[in-house]
Amino acid sequence: MNIGTVTVIGATGTMGANVAGIFASFGNAKVYCVGRDIEKVKRTIPRIVKSVRADAIARNLIPADFSMLGKCVSESDLIFESSIEDIQVKTEIAAVVGKAMKPHAVSGTGSSGLSIHAIAERYPKELRSRFFGIHMFNPPYTLNLCELTPTKYSDGRLKEELKEYLGGKLYRTVVEVKDSPAFLGNRIGFQFVNEALRYAEKYKDNGGIDYIDAILGSFTGRAMAPLATSDFVGLDVHKAIVDNIYENTQDYAHETFVFPRYADKLASDGKLGRKSGKGLYRLVRYDNGLKRQTVLDIDTGLYRDVIPYVFPFADKMKKYIAEGDYQKAFERLVNNHSQEADICLCFLLNYIVYSLYATKEVGHDITAADDVMAAGFNWCPPLAMYQALSTVTDVSVLIRENIPDVCEKIDIDGLLDEVKPSKYDYRPYFKSGR
């Protein structure tokens, strides 16, 4: 597949801008960056350049507005739409793209909130075979996952060529997924994150938000604690993802996707996280340069200082991880039996089980669970997590003993029969910090 020119529609948005940088840098393509206001597009170009740390790509980035869309599309080999999650907006874009698109060109959407089939049907029939869901993760420079979603119309040969381009040229970890709400990475990741959000309310008298994050920190196999992750992504984005899953799926974990009321109020009040200056956490900056990290108290709705919790199981795990003795770290987790250790262990076991379950529903191979979590979230992949815990105990027994309510809802024997060795080494994902 020879992609020399690309049109990115919605290039002033965070995702559109960052993906434009990927096409221009790794793909060495000329990229038409299309937005509603060309002056805003021009102001976005330096941000695109910065996102991929490559000043030389500036010459590849051509600002354009919607009045120029037809011309841009007519010259492009690939059209990537990254507009807001509104089917009417995507229908209007499809009308213009459908008229101007070259016969050999490929088109795709970065949407993760709408049906890819439904968007494909907005294009002329003769072009639907060349349309795909191309969902990348933010920031794509460091998170290289790309979930590729063909539709019933998609050309199989072209799909394989597109996979080769995305993987070989753009250096994406390409995972083919079914057209299901939130696809696979966000379905697994936000089941975990949203359950942590719900647990913060359940344990609000123990500290709530920072209490749960302290239990599920980087020593448990993730780059960032789950509620800090929600603040980083944005509570509005988090809510949109879990609402979509809750409304359009009915699996055994259905209730874990209910967005808690306290978080909904934050989102409604515009307290969205880092991008708005406050959310679950709030960083206070003083004139003298000092900073103070605060966290929401769920009961009062006020911000207080983050508590430096001391959990013996966690301190021991961090010590052993720092020494490279992972087996002792996992033994401490499994055998401690404090409230905090039990919460942590159940979260990790649920993560393994739900990942396997969701992958059978949405993916095409059980190893897809590992790829989406490693490349899309920088979390220890579930099969690798299974292997990590297997160094100290029989994980299938651990699952049955610790989350029996989940085991009663699904065919746990059939699911665990799918487990296979991970291609990922679990050790780099477990850090000795918070």
VOPAGU-2260 file (C-alpha; in pm, 1 decimal, decimal comma):
REM VOPAGU-2260
SITE   aa  ch    i         X         Y         Z
SITE  MET   A    0       0,0       0,0       0,0
SITE  ASN   A    1     155,1     327,7    -114,9
SITE  ILE   A    2      31,7     620,8      95,4
SITE  GLY   A    3     190,7     943,9     -20,1
SITE  THR   A    4     -79,5    1193,5      74,0
SITE  VAL   A    5    -321,6    1183,7     365,9
SITE  THR   A    6    -614,9    1403,5     466,4
SITE  VAL   A    7    -687,4    1423,9     838,5
SITE  ILE   A    8   -1032,1    1568,9     909,3
SITE  GLY   A    9   -1057,9    1720,3    1255,3
SITE  ALA   A   10    -687,5    1797,4    1282,6
SITE  THR   A   11    -731,3    2061,4    1553,9
SITE  GLY   A   12    -863,6    1806,7    1802,1
SITE  THR   A   13    -620,5    1630,1    2034,3
SITE  MET   A   14    -645,4    1294,3    1859,5
SITE  GLY   A   15    -665,1    1431,0    1506,3
SITE  ALA   A   16    -357,2    1645,5    1560,9
SITE  ASN   A   17    -153,4    1364,2    1711,4
SITE  VAL   A   18    -250,4    1115,6    1440,3
SITE  ALA   A   19    -160,8    1372,6    1172,8
SITE  GLY   A   20     185,9    1377,2    1328,6
SITE  ILE   A   21     212,1     999,2    1302,9
SITE  PHE   A   22     120,7    1000,1     932,6
SITE  ALA   A   23     365,5    1285,1     863,0
SITE  SER   A   24     657,5    1145,7    1062,6
SITE  PHE   A   25     651,8     765,0    1054,3
SITE  GLY   A   26     457,6     756,5     726,1
SITE  ASN   A   27     655,8    1041,5     568,4
SITE  ALA   A   28     330,1    1150,8     402,5
SITE  LYS   A   29     212,1    1492,1     297,3
SITE  VAL   A   30     -77,4    1555,9     535,0
SITE  TYR   A   31    -364,8    1794,4     472,7
SITE  CYS   A   32    -472,0    1903,5     822,2
SITE  VAL   A   33    -836,5    2002,0     789,1
SITE  GLY   A   34   -1034,1    2198,0    1047,0
SITE  ARG   A   35   -1324,0    2440,5    1048,9
SITE  ASP   A   36   -1099,8    2743,2    1108,8
SITE  ILE   A   37    -780,1    2751,5     904,0
SITE  GLU   A   38    -618,2    2997,3    1144,3
SITE  LYS   A   39    -674,6    2752,9    1427,6
SITE  VAL   A   40    -526,0    2478,3    1211,4
SITE  LYS   A   41    -217,5    2692,3    1152,2
SITE  ARG   A   42    -181,9    2743,3    1527,8
SITE  THR   A   43    -212,8    2365,5    1574,7
SITE  ILE   A   44      75,1    2278,2    1340,5
SITE  PRO   A   45     348,2    2348,5    1603,1
SITE  ARG   A   46     161,3    2125,6    1849,8
SITE  ILE   A   47     153,7    1845,7    1590,0
SITE  VAL   A   48     527,4    1882,7    1533,8
SITE  LYS   A   49     592,8    1876,6    1908,0
SITE  SER   A   50     378,2    1562,9    1955,6
SITE  VAL   A   51     620,7    1352,0    1750,9
SITE  ARG   A   52     938,6    1541,4    1845,9
SITE  ALA   A   53    1036,9    1589,5    1482,9
SITE  ASP   A   54    1075,2    1948,9    1361,8
SITE  ALA   A   55    1141,4    1832,8    1005,3
SITE  ILE   A   56     781,3    1716,4     954,7
SITE  ALA   A   57     647,8    2073,7     956,9
SITE  ARG   A   58     695,6    2087,9     580,4
SITE  ASN   A   59     467,5    1782,5     543,6
SITE  LEU   A   60     175,2    1947,4     725,6
SITE  ILE   A   61     -58,4    2154,6     506,6
SITE  PRO   A   62    -332,2    2358,5     684,1
SITE  ALA   A   63    -678,0    2355,2     525,1
SITE  ASP   A   64   -1039,1    2430,6     614,9
SITE  PHE   A   65   -1363,2    2256,9     523,5
SITE  SER   A   66   -1411,4    2466,8     209,9
SITE  MET   A   67   -1095,8    2295,0      78,2
SITE  LEU   A   68   -1192,7    1943,0     187,8
SITE  GLY   A   69   -1297,2    1815,3    -154,5
SITE  LYS   A   70    -968,8    1921,8    -312,3
SITE  CYS   A   71    -764,8    1767,8     -27,7
SITE  VAL   A   72    -953,1    1437,8     -51,4
SITE  SER   A   73    -917,9    1423,9    -430,4
SITE  GLU   A   74    -538,3    1426,5    -392,8
SITE  SER   A   75    -519,3    1180,3    -103,7
SITE  ASP   A   76    -444,4     810,0     -82,0
SITE  LEU   A   77    -588,5     782,5     268,9
SITE  ILE   A   78    -856,2     989,9     441,9
SITE  PHE   A   79    -871,1     975,5     821,1
SITE  GLU   A   80   -1176,9    1127,8     988,1
SITE  SER   A   81   -1138,5    1235,3    1351,3
SITE  SER   A   82   -1446,4    1451,1    1406,3
SITE  ILE   A   83   -1673,5    1463,6    1711,1
SITE  GLU   A   84   -1879,3    1154,2    1795,3
SITE  ASP   A   85   -2191,7    1276,4    1617,7
SITE  ILE   A   86   -2337,3    1065,5    1337,7
SITE  GLN   A   87   -2485,2    1370,0    1164,2
SITE  VAL   A   88   -2143,2    1540,1    1147,6
SITE  LYS   A   89   -1986,7    1220,4    1015,2
SITE  THR   A   90   -2267,3    1190,6     758,1
SITE  GLU   A   91   -2192,8    1541,4     628,5
SITE  ILE   A   92   -1822,0    1458,8     604,0
SITE  ALA   A   93   -1895,5    1130,9     425,0
SITE  ALA   A   94   -2099,6    1318,8     163,8
SITE  VAL   A   95   -1801,3    1536,1      70,5
SITE  VAL   A   96   -1543,2    1257,8      93,8
SITE  GLY   A   97   -1760,4    1020,8    -108,9
SITE  LYS   A   98   -1777,5    1261,9    -400,2
SITE  ALA   A   99   -1406,5    1346,4    -410,1
SITE  MET   A  100   -1230,5    1025,8    -307,7
SITE  LYS   A  101   -1004,7     857,4    -563,5
SITE  PRO   A  102   -1107,6     500,3    -659,8
SITE  HIS   A  103    -790,9     346,7    -510,8
SITE  ALA   A  104    -795,8     550,9    -187,5
SITE  VAL   A  105    -876,0     418,8     159,5
SITE  SER   A  106   -1090,5     597,4     415,5
SITE  GLY   A  107   -1126,0     541,3     786,3
SITE  THR   A  108   -1257,0     682,2    1109,9
SITE  GLY   A  109   -1093,1     713,1    1448,7
SITE  SER   A  110   -1433,3     682,5    1615,0
SITE  SER   A  111   -1467,4     460,4    1920,1
SITE  GLY   A  112   -1810,7     579,9    2026,2
SITE  LEU   A  113   -2021,5     502,6    1718,1
SITE  SER   A  114   -2082,4     191,6    1512,0
SITE  ILE   A  115   -1823,8     158,1    1234,8
SITE  HIS   A  116   -2086,4     -21,4    1024,5
SITE  ALA   A  117   -2323,8     273,3    1066,6
SITE  ILE   A  118   -2057,0     522,7     959,4
SITE  ALA   A  119   -1959,0     306,8     660,8
SITE  GLU   A  120   -2319,2     315,6     539,7
SITE  ARG   A  121   -2297,7     694,1     510,1
SITE  TYR   A  122   -2052,6     646,1     220,9
SITE  PRO   A  123   -2150,5     557,1    -137,8
SITE  LYS   A  124   -2192,8     181,0    -186,2
SITE  GLU   A  125   -1896,9     154,5    -420,4
SITE  LEU   A  126   -1663,2     300,9    -154,2
SITE  ARG   A  127   -1777,8     103,6     150,1
SITE  SER   A  128   -1535,6    -179,0      77,0
SITE  ARG   A  129   -1251,6      69,8     130,2
SITE  PHE   A  130   -1369,9     199,2     467,9
SITE  PHE   A  131   -1237,8      85,8     809,3
SITE  GLY   A  132   -1232,6     179,4    1173,4
SITE  ILE   A  133    -876,2     291,0    1257,1
SITE  HIS   A  134    -874,0     361,0    1629,2
SITE  MET   A  135    -544,4     483,8    1772,9
SITE  PHE   A  136    -464,7     563,4    2135,2
SITE  ASN   A  137    -354,7     890,2    2288,4
SITE  PRO   A  138     -74,9     988,4    2280,6
SITE  PRO   A  139      -1,9     770,4    1974,5
SITE  TYR   A  140     369,3     853,1    1983,5
SITE  THR   A  141     407,8     651,2    2305,5
SITE  LEU   A  142      97,5     428,4    2296,6
SITE  ASN   A  143     122,9     253,6    1960,6
SITE  LEU   A  144    -196,9      46,8    1968,0
SITE  CYS   A  145    -421,4      62,5    1662,1
SITE  GLU   A  146    -753,2    -123,3    1673,7
SITE  LEU   A  147    -853,1    -201,5    1316,3
SITE  THR   A  148   -1225,2    -264,0    1261,9
SITE  PRO   A  149   -1344,4    -393,2     925,6
SITE  THR   A  150   -1714,4    -386,6     842,2
SITE  LYS   A  151   -1922,4    -641,7     653,6
SITE  TYR   A  152   -1846,4    -436,1     342,3
SITE  SER   A  153   -1467,3    -422,0     385,3
SITE  ASP   A  154   -1241,2    -576,4     121,9
SITE  GLY   A  155   -1036,5    -857,0     282,6
SITE  ARG   A  156    -728,0    -809,7      67,3
SITE  LEU   A  157    -729,3    -436,8     128,9
SITE  LYS   A  158    -764,4    -500,6     502,5
SITE  GLU   A  159    -443,4    -702,9     501,1
SITE  GLU   A  160    -262,7    -432,3     304,0
SITE  LEU   A  161    -382,6    -170,6     550,3
SITE  LYS   A  162    -264,3    -383,9     841,3
SITE  GLU   A  163      78,9    -403,9     680,3
SITE  TYR   A  164      89,7     -26,5     629,3
SITE  LEU   A  165     -21,0      52,2     986,5
SITE  GLY   A  166     217,1    -202,0    1136,8
SITE  GLY   A  167     513,7    -186,7     901,4
SITE  LYS   A  168     514,9     181,0     808,2
SITE  LEU   A  169     350,0     356,3    1104,9
SITE  TYR   A  170     490,3     113,0    1364,5
SITE  ARG   A  171     150,4      45,3    1520,7
SITE  THR   A  172      60,9    -268,1    1715,8
SITE  VAL   A  173    -239,6    -360,5    1503,5
SITE  VAL   A  174    -520,4    -560,9    1663,5
SITE  GLU   A  175    -823,7    -653,3    1457,6
SITE  VAL   A  176   -1143,4    -618,0    1660,5
SITE  LYS   A  177   -1515,0    -655,0    1604,5
SITE  ASP   A  178   -1747,4    -356,8    1578,1
SITE  SER   A  179   -1840,9    -351,4    1945,7
SITE  PRO   A  180   -1884,4     -54,3    2185,1
SITE  ALA   A  181   -1542,7      86,8    2286,3
SITE  PHE   A  182   -1377,1    -205,4    2101,0
SITE  LEU   A  183   -1135,1    -406,1    2317,9
SITE  GLY   A  184    -869,9    -189,1    2483,7
SITE  ASN   A  185   -1108,6      63,5    2636,0
SITE  ARG   A  186   -1358,8    -206,2    2728,7
SITE  ILE   A  187   -1098,1    -386,7    2938,3
SITE  GLY   A  188    -919,4     -76,4    3064,8
SITE  PHE   A  189   -1225,2     121,9    3164,5
SITE  GLN   A  190   -1390,3    -175,8    3330,6
SITE  PHE   A  191   -1091,7    -165,5    3567,1
SITE  VAL   A  192   -1078,4     215,3    3595,9
SITE  ASN   A  193   -1453,0     256,9    3647,7
SITE  GLU   A  194   -1462,2     -17,7    3909,0
SITE  ALA   A  195   -1181,8     166,6    4088,9
SITE  LEU   A  196   -1393,3     483,2    4070,7
SITE  ARG   A  197   -1683,7     292,1    4226,5
SITE  TYR   A  198   -1459,7     141,0    4494,8
SITE  ALA   A  199   -1341,6     490,3    4589,0
SITE  GLU   A  200   -1700,5     567,5    4687,7
SITE  LYS   A  201   -1742,6     231,9    4861,5
SITE  TYR   A  202   -1430,8     298,4    5071,2
SITE  LYS   A  203   -1471,0     673,9    5107,5
SITE  ASP   A  204   -1443,1     648,6    5487,4
SITE  ASN   A  205   -1098,7     492,4    5441,3
SITE  GLY   A  206    -987,2     778,4    5219,8
SITE  GLY   A  207   -1168,4     719,0    4892,2
SITE  ILE   A  208    -990,0     826,1    4575,5
SITE  ASP   A  209    -626,8     837,9    4687,9
SITE  TYR   A  210    -680,8     530,8    4908,4
SITE  ILE   A  211    -777,5     318,2    4606,6
SITE  ASP   A  212    -500,0     465,3    4391,4
SITE  ALA   A  213    -247,9     383,5    4664,7
SITE  ILE   A  214    -368,9      21,3    4659,7
SITE  LEU   A  215    -349,0      -2,0    4278,3
SITE  GLY   A  216     -34,0     195,9    4204,3
SITE  SER   A  217     252,2     130,9    3965,4
SITE  PHE   A  218     376,0    -159,9    4180,5
SITE  THR   A  219      66,3    -351,2    4057,8
SITE  GLY   A  220     170,0    -343,6    3693,0
SITE  ARG   A  221      51,0     -14,3    3545,5
SITE  ALA   A  222     220,0     307,9    3439,4
SITE  MET   A  223     -27,7     520,3    3634,6
SITE  ALA   A  224    -278,2     445,9    3911,1
SITE  PRO   A  225    -635,1     401,1    3773,6
SITE  LEU   A  226    -801,1     715,6    3912,0
SITE  ALA   A  227    -501,8     928,4    3818,9
SITE  THR   A  228    -550,5     774,8    3472,2
SITE  SER   A  229    -913,9     887,5    3468,9
SITE  ASP   A  230    -806,0    1242,0    3556,8
SITE  PHE   A  231    -542,8    1230,2    3280,9
SITE  VAL   A  232    -789,5    1107,7    3017,5
SITE  GLY   A  233   -1066,6    1340,8    3136,7
SITE  LEU   A  234   -1382,1    1255,0    3328,2
SITE  ASP   A  235   -1593,0    1357,1    3027,9
SITE  VAL   A  236   -1411,1    1107,3    2806,2
SITE  HIS   A  237   -1424,7     841,2    3079,0
SITE  LYS   A  238   -1799,9     894,9    3119,5
SITE  ALA   A  239   -1863,3     879,2    2743,1
SITE  ILE   A  240   -1675,2     548,1    2717,5
SITE  VAL   A  241   -1847,4     371,1    3007,9
SITE  ASP   A  242   -2192,6     511,4    2924,3
SITE  ASN   A  243   -2155,7     375,1    2571,5
SITE  ILE   A  244   -2054,9      31,8    2701,7
SITE  TYR   A  245   -2330,4      26,4    2964,3
SITE  GLU   A  246   -2602,7     126,5    2717,6
SITE  ASN   A  247   -2498,6    -108,7    2438,1
SITE  THR   A  248   -2367,7    -426,0    2604,2
SITE  GLN   A  249   -2505,7    -679,5    2849,8
SITE  ASP   A  250   -2218,8    -888,2    2983,1
SITE  TYR   A  251   -2165,3   -1024,5    3333,9
SITE  ALA   A  252   -1976,3    -707,6    3439,5
SITE  HIS   A  253   -2252,7    -476,3    3318,3
SITE  GLU   A  254   -2302,1    -292,5    3648,3
SITE  THR   A  255   -1932,8    -214,4    3682,9
SITE  PHE   A  256   -1973,4      33,6    3396,5
SITE  VAL   A  257   -2216,2     257,2    3588,7
SITE  PHE   A  258   -2051,3     597,9    3625,3
SITE  PRO   A  259   -2073,6     697,6    3994,7
SITE  ARG   A  260   -2289,1     993,8    4091,9
SITE  TYR   A  261   -2006,2    1191,4    4254,4
SITE  ALA   A  262   -1796,3    1163,1    3937,9
SITE  ASP   A  263   -2096,0    1258,4    3723,9
SITE  LYS   A  264   -2136,1    1576,7    3929,6
SITE  LEU   A  265   -1770,8    1661,7    3877,4
SITE  ALA   A  266   -1809,0    1615,2    3501,7
SITE  SER   A  267   -2129,7    1824,4    3497,6
SITE  ASP   A  268   -1949,3    2102,9    3688,4
SITE  GLY   A  269   -1666,4    2107,2    3435,4
SITE  LYS   A  270   -1416,4    1954,0    3679,2
SITE  LEU   A  271   -1281,8    1713,9    3420,1
SITE  GLY   A  272    -931,5    1643,5    3544,6
SITE  ARG   A  273    -594,4    1771,3    3429,6
SITE  LYS   A  274    -726,5    1955,3    3125,8
SITE  SER   A  275    -954,3    2172,7    3341,9
SITE  GLY   A  276    -718,1    2207,5    3637,8
SITE  LYS   A  277    -922,5    1998,3    3876,1
SITE  GLY   A  278   -1119,3    1675,5    3881,5
SITE  LEU   A  279   -1057,2    1379,4    4109,2
SITE  TYR   A  280    -728,1    1549,6    4193,8
SITE  ARG   A  281    -625,0    1913,3    4198,9
SITE  LEU   A  282    -270,0    2043,3    4179,3
SITE  VAL   A  283    -236,9    2374,4    4366,9
SITE  ARG   A  284      44,0    2601,1    4243,8
SITE  TYR   A  285     178,9    2883,0    4458,4
SITE  ASP   A  286     348,4    3206,0    4347,6
SITE  ASN   A  287     677,3    3093,1    4502,5
SITE  GLY   A  288     684,5    2791,0    4271,3
SITE  LEU   A  289     576,0    2534,3    4527,6
SITE  LYS   A  290     310,4    2278,6    4436,5
SITE  ARG   A  291      59,9    2089,7    4650,5
SITE  GLN   A  292    -128,0    1781,8    4532,9
SITE  THR   A  293    -482,2    1761,3    4665,7
SITE  VAL   A  294    -764,4    1512,6    4615,1
SITE  LEU   A  295   -1142,2    1528,5    4626,6
SITE  ASP   A  296   -1308,9    1421,4    4950,5
SITE  ILE   A  297   -1617,5    1241,4    4821,5
SITE  ASP   A  298   -1830,8    1318,5    5129,1
SITE  THR   A  299   -1767,1    1693,0    5151,0
SITE  GLY   A  300   -1693,3    1771,6    4786,3
SITE  LEU   A  301   -1386,4    1968,2    4902,7
SITE  TYR   A  302   -1020,9    1908,1    4818,2
SITE  ARG   A  303    -775,1    1792,1    5085,7
SITE  ASP   A  304    -408,8    1695,1    5086,8
SITE  VAL   A  305    -322,4    1356,5    4940,0
SITE  ILE   A  306    -250,4    1111,4    5221,5
SITE  PRO   A  307      82,8     920,2    5214,7
SITE  TYR   A  308     -78,2     585,0    5299,1
SITE  VAL   A  309     134,5     312,8    5454,2
SITE  PHE   A  310      22,7     -37,2    5357,7
SITE  PRO   A  311     267,6    -307,0    5472,9
SITE  PHE   A  312     186,8    -536,0    5179,2
SITE  ALA   A  313     253,0    -253,8    4931,2
SITE  ASP   A  314     574,7    -139,7    5098,6
SITE  LYS   A  315     707,6    -496,6    5092,1
SITE  MET   A  316     608,2    -540,3    4727,8
SITE  LYS   A  317     786,9    -219,5    4631,6
SITE  LYS   A  318    1098,1    -325,1    4824,8
SITE  TYR   A  319    1113,2    -664,3    4655,7
SITE  ILE   A  320    1040,3    -518,5    4310,8
SITE  ALA   A  321    1323,8    -267,8    4359,0
SITE  GLU   A  322    1550,9    -562,6    4440,7
SITE  GLY   A  323    1428,1    -757,9    4137,0
SITE  ASP   A  324    1275,0   -1032,1    4351,2
SITE  TYR   A  325     933,1   -1046,7    4184,8
SITE  GLN   A  326     840,3   -1384,7    4331,3
SITE  LYS   A  327     866,6   -1251,4    4686,4
SITE  ALA   A  328     665,2    -944,4    4584,0
SITE  PHE   A  329     380,3   -1159,2    4453,6
SITE  GLU   A  330     400,0   -1388,5    4757,0
SITE  ARG   A  331     350,0   -1081,9    4977,1
SITE  LEU   A  332      42,5    -982,3    4776,9
SITE  VAL   A  333    -115,9   -1328,6    4777,6
SITE  ASN   A  334     -43,8   -1414,7    5141,8
SITE  ASN   A  335     -90,0   -1083,8    5324,3
SITE  HIS   A  336    -472,9   -1092,5    5356,8
SITE  SER   A  337    -509,0    -736,1    5483,6
SITE  GLN   A  338    -810,5    -545,5    5350,8
SITE  GLU   A  339    -588,7    -352,1    5110,3
SITE  ALA   A  340    -402,0    -658,6    4983,8
SITE  ASP   A  341    -730,3    -842,1    4927,8
SITE  ILE   A  342    -872,8    -546,1    4732,6
SITE  CYS   A  343    -558,8    -531,6    4520,3
SITE  LEU   A  344    -552,9    -905,0    4451,4
SITE  CYS   A  345    -921,9    -916,3    4357,0
SITE  PHE   A  346    -875,4    -627,9    4113,9
SITE  LEU   A  347    -587,1    -807,1    3942,6
SITE  LEU   A  348    -776,4   -1135,8    3922,1
SITE  ASN   A  349   -1085,3    -961,9    3786,7
SITE  TYR   A  350    -861,5    -788,4    3533,0
SITE  ILE   A  351    -734,0   -1124,4    3407,5
SITE  VAL   A  352   -1081,2   -1279,1    3387,2
SITE  TYR   A  353   -1257,0    -983,8    3225,7
SITE  SER   A  354    -976,1    -942,5    2973,0
SITE  LEU   A  355   -1010,7   -1304,5    2863,2
SITE  TYR   A  356   -1390,3   -1276,6    2855,2
SITE  ALA   A  357   -1399,5    -949,7    2657,4
SITE  THR   A  358   -1141,2   -1076,6    2409,8
SITE  LYS   A  359   -1357,7   -1377,6    2325,6
SITE  GLU   A  360   -1644,5   -1134,4    2266,7
SITE  VAL   A  361   -1463,3    -862,3    2072,0
SITE  GLY   A  362   -1126,3    -995,5    1953,1
SITE  HIS   A  363   -1019,0   -1275,3    1723,6
SITE  ASP   A  364    -741,1   -1433,4    1931,8
SITE  ILE   A  365    -689,0   -1451,2    2307,9
SITE  THR   A  366    -347,4   -1283,9    2273,2
SITE  ALA   A  367    -525,3    -968,1    2155,8
SITE  ALA   A  368    -592,6    -894,3    2523,4
SITE  ASP   A  369    -218,8    -869,6    2584,1
SITE  ASP   A  370    -154,2    -649,0    2282,4
SITE  VAL   A  371    -426,9    -395,4    2359,3
SITE  MET   A  372    -330,7    -353,6    2724,0
SITE  ALA   A  373      44,1    -338,0    2663,9
SITE  ALA   A  374      28,6    -107,3    2361,1
SITE  GLY   A  375    -283,7      92,1    2451,8
SITE  PHE   A  376    -250,8     138,4    2829,0
SITE  ASN   A  377     107,4      41,6    2915,9
SITE  TRP   A  378     -31,5    -200,7    3176,3
SITE  CYS   A  379     102,3    -546,1    3246,6
SITE  PRO   A  380     -91,1    -756,8    2991,8
SITE  PRO   A  381    -343,1   -1003,1    3141,1
SITE  LEU   A  382    -173,0   -1321,4    3020,8
SITE  ALA   A  383     156,0   -1185,8    3152,9
SITE  MET   A  384     -19,2   -1101,2    3482,2
SITE  TYR   A  385    -140,9   -1462,0    3496,1
SITE  GLN   A  386     217,3   -1580,3    3448,1
SITE  ALA   A  387     344,6   -1341,2    3715,7
SITE  LEU   A  388     104,7   -1476,8    3977,1
SITE  SER   A  389     172,9   -1832,3    3858,7
SITE  THR   A  390     526,6   -1799,5    3993,8
SITE  VAL   A  391     384,7   -1829,8    4347,1
SITE  THR   A  392      51,9   -2014,1    4324,7
SITE  ASP   A  393    -208,2   -2187,0    4107,8
SITE  VAL   A  394    -388,4   -1887,3    3960,1
SITE  SER   A  395    -699,0   -2083,2    3858,6
SITE  VAL   A  396    -747,4   -2184,1    4223,0
SITE  LEU   A  397    -676,1   -1826,6    4334,5
SITE  ILE   A  398    -946,7   -1698,4    4098,9
SITE  ARG   A  399   -1206,2   -1947,2    4223,4
SITE  GLU   A  400   -1128,1   -1871,3    4586,8
SITE  ASN   A  401   -1116,0   -1492,3    4563,5
SITE  ILE   A  402   -1383,0   -1399,2    4307,9
SITE  PRO   A  403   -1638,6   -1682,2    4333,3
SITE  ASP   A  404   -1928,2   -1450,5    4242,0
SITE  VAL   A  405   -1768,2   -1385,2    3902,2
SITE  CYS   A  406   -1695,1   -1756,3    3849,7
SITE  GLU   A  407   -2062,9   -1835,5    3900,7
SITE  LYS   A  408   -2166,6   -1598,4    3620,1
SITE  ILE   A  409   -1943,2   -1731,8    3344,5
SITE  ASP   A  410   -1788,4   -2053,1    3213,3
SITE  ILE   A  411   -1468,0   -2004,7    3410,1
SITE  ASP   A  412   -1329,1   -2347,3    3316,8
SITE  GLY   A  413   -1369,6   -2279,6    2946,1
SITE  LEU   A  414   -1221,0   -1933,7    2985,3
SITE  LEU   A  415    -914,1   -2047,9    3177,1
SITE  ASP   A  416    -859,3   -2323,7    2921,6
SITE  GLU   A  417    -786,1   -2040,9    2674,3
SITE  VAL   A  418    -488,4   -1915,1    2877,7
SITE  LYS   A  419    -155,1   -1945,9    2698,0
SITE  PRO   A  420     197,0   -1814,3    2764,9
SITE  SER   A  421     235,2   -1442,0    2706,3
SITE  LYS   A  422     488,1   -1303,1    2461,8
SITE  TYR   A  423     536,5   -1013,8    2704,8
SITE  ASP   A  424     775,4   -1013,4    3001,3
SITE  TYR   A  425     574,4    -903,9    3305,1
SITE  ARG   A  426     871,7    -762,1    3496,8
SITE  PRO   A  427     911,6    -419,9    3328,5
SITE  TYR   A  428     551,1    -330,9    3413,0
SITE  PHE   A  429     590,4    -363,9    3790,8
SITE  LYS   A  430     753,7     -51,3    3936,6
SITE  SER   A  431     871,8      17,3    4288,2
SITE  GLY   A  432     709,8     363,4    4305,5
SITE  ARG   A  433     351,4     455,1    4389,7
